[in-house]
Amino acid sequence: MMSKLIWSSIPMLVLCLRLVSGNQQHFVCKNLEDVFVESGSSEDEHRYGQKQGAPCKMGPPGAAGPIGSPGNDGPPGTVDYDRINEVIRTEVDNNLAGIKSTIAKLTRNLSVITSENDCMKQGRLIRTGTCFTVPYLSSSTDISNYERAVAECAKHGALLAEFHDRTQQNAIEDFVRRIMPYGSSYVEFYLGMKFNPSTSNVLYRSGIAEDRSQFQWCSSYPKSTTSQELLFLQVRRDSSSANNCVFNYLSPHPVHGVICENRI
């Protein structure tokens, strides 16, 4: 057997060995790279003569690609018209309730303003939401008893006047002086509240009790006599007189006029 080493012109550097035995020839070829690659080394290490190091940092992202074509249309949605109508009705009802409340407040305010204007136009006195008026006043004692005074106020859709402290009492007295009959030095009126001799409190139509110290009483009053529950107001022309005061007495007790009130 005869062997001969030959070089192939194959671009990949192949080493071929020709074996000749008699009339037979055999070729055994091997890539040079496979021949010289050491065990345990990579192909790249052998090919380029260097080892692979640690990977580099990731580079910045590339530019965004073009927007893709739109997809197919989805199936049509379902509209819940009942739910929509329910929401609309709720919103309308809520807003309508607020509007009605506002209108009611405006109506009440307008009514109060109108009532106050009417009260002032008629020369009446306004205090704490109450319009006081003197529909009848004379220099003589024409109002003979309590019932007559109540009936006189009722003719005008009003009640006998009540006041709650000295400030209101003084304001009513000043109002009466401006319309006091000529030649009269004083006038007297029935009042709407009453006196409770057992507790010494002043009682109002509403049932509320007020301490008697809230008022200016006439000298030696109030009396603790059980029957003297009715209250009267005496107004002197002289505003500095101590006899501008409240007293409790019996009925009948003739007085000069009536003081009435209307709530505004």
C-alpha positions as a Markdown table, in Angstrom:
| # | Residue | x | y | z |
|---|---|---|---|---|
| 1 | Met | 0.0 | 0.0 | 0.0 |
| 2 | Met | 1.2 | 3.4 | -0.9 |
| 3 | Ser | 0.0 | 6.7 | 0.6 |
| 4 | Lys | 0.5 | 10.2 | -0.7 |
| 5 | Leu | -0.4 | 13.5 | 0.9 |
| 6 | Ile | -2.1 | 15.9 | -1.4 |
| 7 | Trp | -3.6 | 19.4 | -1.0 |
| 8 | Ser | -7.0 | 20.2 | -2.3 |
| 9 | Ser | -7.9 | 23.5 | -3.8 |
| 10 | Ile | -11.2 | 23.4 | -2.0 |
| 11 | Pro | -11.7 | 26.9 | -0.5 |
| 12 | Met | -12.3 | 25.4 | 2.9 |
| 13 | Leu | -8.7 | 24.1 | 3.3 |
| 14 | Val | -9.2 | 20.4 | 3.2 |
| 15 | Leu | -6.3 | 17.9 | 3.8 |
| 16 | Cys | -6.7 | 14.7 | 1.7 |
| 17 | Leu | -4.6 | 11.5 | 1.9 |
| 18 | Arg | -4.5 | 9.1 | -1.1 |
| 19 | Leu | -4.1 | 5.5 | -0.3 |
| 20 | Val | -2.9 | 3.3 | -3.2 |
| 21 | Ser | -3.1 | -0.5 | -3.0 |
| 22 | Gly | -2.4 | -2.2 | -6.3 |
| 23 | Asn | -4.8 | -0.9 | -8.8 |
| 24 | Gln | -7.1 | 0.7 | -6.1 |
| 25 | Gln | -6.9 | 4.2 | -4.8 |
| 26 | His | -8.7 | 5.6 | -1.8 |
| 27 | Phe | -8.9 | 9.2 | -0.6 |
| 28 | Val | -9.3 | 10.2 | 3.0 |
| 29 | Cys | -10.0 | 14.0 | 3.5 |
| 30 | Lys | -10.2 | 16.1 | 6.6 |
| 31 | Asn | -10.9 | 19.8 | 7.1 |
| 32 | Leu | -7.7 | 21.5 | 8.4 |
| 33 | Glu | -9.8 | 23.3 | 11.0 |
| 34 | Asp | -10.9 | 20.0 | 12.5 |
| 35 | Val | -7.3 | 18.8 | 12.6 |
| 36 | Phe | -5.9 | 21.7 | 14.5 |
| 37 | Val | -8.8 | 22.3 | 16.8 |
| 38 | Glu | -7.7 | 21.5 | 20.4 |
| 39 | Ser | -9.9 | 19.6 | 22.7 |
| 40 | Gly | -11.9 | 22.0 | 24.9 |
| 41 | Ser | -11.5 | 25.0 | 22.6 |
| 42 | Ser | -14.2 | 26.6 | 20.5 |
| 43 | Glu | -14.2 | 26.9 | 16.8 |
| 44 | Asp | -14.2 | 30.7 | 17.0 |
| 45 | Glu | -11.1 | 30.6 | 19.3 |
| 46 | His | -9.3 | 28.5 | 16.8 |
| 47 | Arg | -10.5 | 30.4 | 13.8 |
| 48 | Tyr | -9.8 | 33.9 | 15.1 |
| 49 | Gly | -7.2 | 33.3 | 17.7 |
| 50 | Gln | -9.1 | 34.9 | 20.6 |
| 51 | Lys | -11.6 | 34.0 | 23.3 |
| 52 | Gln | -15.1 | 35.4 | 23.6 |
| 53 | Gly | -15.4 | 38.0 | 26.4 |
| 54 | Ala | -18.4 | 39.3 | 28.5 |
| 55 | Pro | -21.3 | 40.5 | 26.4 |
| 56 | Cys | -21.5 | 44.3 | 25.7 |
| 57 | Lys | -24.3 | 46.5 | 27.0 |
| 58 | Met | -27.5 | 46.6 | 25.1 |
| 59 | Gly | -27.6 | 49.4 | 22.6 |
| 60 | Pro | -30.4 | 52.0 | 22.4 |
| 61 | Pro | -33.7 | 50.8 | 20.9 |
| 62 | Gly | -34.2 | 51.4 | 17.3 |
| 63 | Ala | -36.7 | 53.7 | 15.7 |
| 64 | Ala | -40.3 | 52.6 | 15.8 |
| 65 | Gly | -41.5 | 50.9 | 12.8 |
| 66 | Pro | -44.4 | 52.1 | 10.7 |
| 67 | Ile | -47.9 | 51.7 | 12.1 |
| 68 | Gly | -49.6 | 48.6 | 11.0 |
| 69 | Ser | -52.8 | 48.5 | 9.0 |
| 70 | Pro | -56.0 | 48.5 | 11.1 |
| 71 | Gly | -57.6 | 45.2 | 12.0 |
| 72 | Asn | -61.0 | 44.1 | 11.0 |
| 73 | Asp | -64.0 | 45.8 | 12.5 |
| 74 | Gly | -65.4 | 44.1 | 15.6 |
| 75 | Pro | -69.0 | 43.0 | 16.1 |
| 76 | Pro | -71.5 | 45.9 | 16.8 |
| 77 | Gly | -72.0 | 46.8 | 20.5 |
| 78 | Thr | -75.3 | 46.5 | 22.4 |
| 79 | Val | -76.8 | 49.8 | 23.8 |
| 80 | Asp | -78.8 | 49.5 | 27.0 |
| 81 | Tyr | -81.4 | 52.1 | 26.3 |
| 82 | Asp | -83.4 | 51.2 | 29.5 |
| 83 | Arg | -80.4 | 52.0 | 31.6 |
| 84 | Ile | -79.7 | 55.2 | 29.8 |
| 85 | Asn | -83.3 | 56.3 | 30.3 |
| 86 | Glu | -83.2 | 55.4 | 34.0 |
| 87 | Val | -80.1 | 57.5 | 34.5 |
| 88 | Ile | -81.6 | 60.4 | 32.7 |
| 89 | Arg | -84.8 | 60.2 | 34.7 |
| 90 | Thr | -82.8 | 60.1 | 38.0 |
| 91 | Glu | -80.8 | 63.2 | 37.0 |
| 92 | Val | -83.9 | 65.1 | 35.9 |
| 93 | Asp | -85.7 | 64.2 | 39.1 |
| 94 | Asn | -82.8 | 65.3 | 41.3 |
| 95 | Asn | -82.4 | 68.6 | 39.5 |
| 96 | Leu | -86.1 | 69.2 | 39.4 |
| 97 | Ala | -86.3 | 68.6 | 43.2 |
| 98 | Gly | -83.5 | 71.2 | 43.7 |
| 99 | Ile | -85.3 | 73.7 | 41.4 |
| 100 | Lys | -88.6 | 73.2 | 43.3 |
| 101 | Ser | -86.8 | 73.8 | 46.6 |
| 102 | Thr | -85.2 | 77.0 | 45.3 |
| 103 | Ile | -88.5 | 78.3 | 43.9 |
| 104 | Ala | -90.2 | 77.6 | 47.3 |
| 105 | Lys | -87.5 | 79.5 | 49.1 |
| 106 | Leu | -87.7 | 82.4 | 46.7 |
| 107 | Thr | -91.5 | 82.4 | 47.1 |
| 108 | Arg | -91.3 | 82.5 | 50.9 |
| 109 | Asn | -88.7 | 85.3 | 50.7 |
| 110 | Leu | -90.9 | 87.3 | 48.3 |
| 111 | Ser | -93.9 | 86.8 | 50.5 |
| 112 | Val | -92.0 | 88.1 | 53.5 |
| 113 | Ile | -90.7 | 91.1 | 51.6 |
| 114 | Thr | -94.2 | 91.9 | 50.3 |
| 115 | Ser | -95.7 | 91.5 | 53.8 |
| 116 | Glu | -93.0 | 93.8 | 55.3 |
| 117 | Asn | -93.6 | 96.4 | 52.5 |
| 118 | Asp | -97.4 | 96.3 | 53.2 |
| 119 | Cys | -96.7 | 96.6 | 56.9 |
| 120 | Met | -94.5 | 99.7 | 56.5 |
| 121 | Lys | -96.8 | 101.3 | 53.9 |
| 122 | Gln | -99.7 | 101.1 | 56.5 |
| 123 | Gly | -97.5 | 102.8 | 59.1 |
| 124 | Arg | -97.1 | 99.7 | 61.2 |
| 125 | Leu | -94.2 | 98.4 | 63.3 |
| 126 | Ile | -92.0 | 95.5 | 62.2 |
| 127 | Arg | -90.1 | 93.6 | 64.8 |
| 128 | Thr | -88.5 | 90.1 | 64.6 |
| 129 | Gly | -90.7 | 88.8 | 61.8 |
| 130 | Thr | -93.9 | 90.3 | 63.3 |
| 131 | Cys | -96.0 | 93.2 | 62.0 |
| 132 | Phe | -97.6 | 95.2 | 64.9 |
| 133 | Thr | -100.6 | 97.4 | 64.3 |
| 134 | Val | -103.1 | 99.5 | 66.3 |
| 135 | Pro | -106.3 | 99.2 | 64.4 |
| 136 | Tyr | -108.3 | 101.1 | 67.0 |
| 137 | Leu | -107.2 | 103.7 | 69.6 |
| 138 | Ser | -109.3 | 106.4 | 71.3 |
| 139 | Ser | -108.9 | 108.9 | 74.1 |
| 140 | Ser | -111.8 | 107.2 | 75.8 |
| 141 | Thr | -111.9 | 103.6 | 77.1 |
| 142 | Asp | -114.1 | 102.1 | 74.5 |
| 143 | Ile | -112.7 | 98.5 | 74.6 |
| 144 | Ser | -114.6 | 97.2 | 77.5 |
| 145 | Asn | -113.1 | 93.8 | 78.1 |
| 146 | Tyr | -110.7 | 91.1 | 76.9 |
| 147 | Glu | -113.1 | 89.4 | 74.5 |
| 148 | Arg | -113.9 | 92.7 | 72.8 |
| 149 | Ala | -110.1 | 93.3 | 72.2 |
| 150 | Val | -109.6 | 89.8 | 70.8 |
| 151 | Ala | -112.6 | 90.3 | 68.4 |
| 152 | Glu | -111.2 | 93.6 | 67.3 |
| 153 | Cys | -108.0 | 92.1 | 66.2 |
| 154 | Ala | -109.8 | 89.1 | 64.6 |
| 155 | Lys | -111.5 | 91.6 | 62.3 |
| 156 | His | -108.1 | 92.3 | 60.7 |
| 157 | Gly | -107.0 | 88.7 | 60.6 |
| 158 | Ala | -104.7 | 89.3 | 63.6 |
| 159 | Leu | -104.1 | 88.3 | 67.2 |
| 160 | Leu | -103.6 | 90.4 | 70.3 |
| 161 | Ala | -99.9 | 91.5 | 70.4 |
| 162 | Glu | -97.3 | 89.6 | 72.4 |
| 163 | Phe | -93.7 | 90.8 | 73.0 |
| 164 | His | -90.8 | 88.9 | 74.5 |
| 165 | Asp | -88.4 | 91.3 | 76.1 |
| 166 | Arg | -87.9 | 95.0 | 77.1 |
| 167 | Thr | -86.5 | 95.9 | 73.7 |
| 168 | Gln | -89.7 | 94.9 | 71.9 |
| 169 | Gln | -91.7 | 96.5 | 74.7 |
| 170 | Asn | -89.9 | 99.8 | 74.3 |
| 171 | Ala | -90.3 | 99.7 | 70.5 |
| 172 | Ile | -94.1 | 99.1 | 70.8 |
| 173 | Glu | -94.4 | 102.0 | 73.3 |
| 174 | Asp | -92.5 | 104.4 | 71.0 |
| 175 | Phe | -94.8 | 103.3 | 68.1 |
| 176 | Val | -97.9 | 104.0 | 70.2 |
| 177 | Arg | -96.7 | 107.5 | 71.2 |
| 178 | Arg | -96.6 | 108.5 | 67.6 |
| 179 | Ile | -100.3 | 107.8 | 67.1 |
| 180 | Met | -101.5 | 108.7 | 70.6 |
| 181 | Pro | -104.7 | 110.8 | 70.5 |
| 182 | Tyr | -104.3 | 114.5 | 71.1 |
| 183 | Gly | -104.8 | 115.5 | 74.7 |
| 184 | Ser | -104.2 | 111.9 | 76.1 |
| 185 | Ser | -101.5 | 111.6 | 78.7 |
| 186 | Tyr | -101.6 | 107.8 | 78.6 |
| 187 | Val | -103.4 | 104.8 | 76.9 |
| 188 | Glu | -103.8 | 101.2 | 77.9 |
| 189 | Phe | -104.1 | 98.0 | 75.9 |
| 190 | Tyr | -104.9 | 94.3 | 76.5 |
| 191 | Leu | -101.9 | 92.0 | 75.6 |
| 192 | Gly | -102.0 | 88.5 | 74.1 |
| 193 | Met | -99.8 | 86.8 | 76.7 |
| 194 | Lys | -101.0 | 86.1 | 80.3 |
| 195 | Phe | -99.5 | 85.9 | 83.8 |
| 196 | Asn | -99.3 | 82.8 | 85.9 |
| 197 | Pro | -99.5 | 83.9 | 89.6 |
| 198 | Ser | -98.4 | 80.5 | 90.9 |
| 199 | Thr | -95.1 | 80.5 | 89.0 |
| 200 | Ser | -94.7 | 84.3 | 88.4 |
| 201 | Asn | -93.9 | 83.5 | 84.7 |
| 202 | Val | -95.4 | 85.1 | 81.6 |
| 203 | Leu | -97.2 | 82.6 | 79.4 |
| 204 | Tyr | -97.6 | 82.8 | 75.6 |
| 205 | Arg | -100.2 | 81.4 | 73.3 |
| 206 | Ser | -97.6 | 78.8 | 72.2 |
| 207 | Gly | -97.4 | 77.5 | 75.7 |
| 208 | Ile | -93.8 | 78.8 | 76.2 |
| 209 | Ala | -93.1 | 80.4 | 79.6 |
| 210 | Glu | -90.9 | 83.5 | 80.0 |
| 211 | Asp | -89.4 | 84.8 | 83.2 |
| 212 | Arg | -91.1 | 88.0 | 84.3 |
| 213 | Ser | -87.8 | 89.8 | 84.7 |
| 214 | Gln | -87.7 | 90.3 | 80.9 |
| 215 | Phe | -90.4 | 93.0 | 81.1 |
| 216 | Gln | -90.8 | 96.5 | 82.6 |
| 217 | Trp | -93.5 | 96.2 | 85.3 |
| 218 | Cys | -95.6 | 98.9 | 86.8 |
| 219 | Ser | -94.9 | 99.7 | 90.5 |
| 220 | Ser | -96.1 | 97.0 | 92.9 |
| 221 | Tyr | -96.8 | 94.6 | 90.0 |
| 222 | Pro | -97.2 | 91.8 | 89.2 |
| 223 | Lys | -99.9 | 90.8 | 91.6 |
| 224 | Ser | -100.0 | 87.2 | 92.9 |
| 225 | Thr | -103.8 | 87.1 | 93.1 |
| 226 | Thr | -105.0 | 84.0 | 91.3 |
| 227 | Ser | -107.7 | 85.7 | 89.3 |
| 228 | Gln | -105.3 | 88.4 | 87.9 |
| 229 | Glu | -104.0 | 86.5 | 84.8 |
| 230 | Leu | -104.6 | 89.1 | 82.1 |
| 231 | Leu | -101.8 | 91.4 | 81.1 |
| 232 | Phe | -102.0 | 95.0 | 80.1 |
| 233 | Leu | -99.6 | 97.6 | 78.6 |
| 234 | Gln | -99.7 | 101.2 | 79.8 |
| 235 | Val | -98.0 | 103.8 | 77.5 |
| 236 | Arg | -97.3 | 107.3 | 78.8 |
| 237 | Arg | -96.8 | 110.2 | 76.5 |
| 238 | Asp | -93.7 | 111.0 | 78.5 |
| 239 | Ser | -91.2 | 108.3 | 77.5 |
| 240 | Ser | -89.1 | 108.8 | 80.6 |
| 241 | Ser | -92.0 | 108.0 | 82.9 |
| 242 | Ala | -91.7 | 104.9 | 85.1 |
| 243 | Asn | -95.3 | 104.1 | 84.3 |
| 244 | Asn | -94.5 | 102.9 | 80.8 |
| 245 | Cys | -95.0 | 99.4 | 82.0 |
| 246 | Val | -96.8 | 96.1 | 82.1 |
| 247 | Phe | -99.4 | 95.1 | 84.8 |
| 248 | Asn | -101.7 | 92.2 | 85.5 |
| 249 | Tyr | -105.3 | 92.8 | 86.4 |
| 250 | Leu | -108.9 | 91.6 | 86.1 |
| 251 | Ser | -111.4 | 91.7 | 83.3 |
| 252 | Pro | -113.5 | 93.6 | 82.5 |
| 253 | His | -111.1 | 96.5 | 82.6 |
| 254 | Pro | -111.9 | 99.1 | 79.9 |
| 255 | Val | -108.9 | 100.2 | 77.8 |
| 256 | His | -108.3 | 102.8 | 75.0 |
| 257 | Gly | -107.5 | 100.5 | 72.1 |
| 258 | Val | -106.0 | 97.3 | 70.8 |
| 259 | Ile | -102.5 | 96.3 | 69.7 |
| 260 | Cys | -102.6 | 93.4 | 67.2 |
| 261 | Glu | -99.9 | 91.3 | 65.5 |
| 262 | Asn | -99.5 | 89.4 | 62.3 |
| 263 | Arg | -96.6 | 87.0 | 61.7 |
| 264 | Ile | -94.7 | 87.7 | 58.5 |
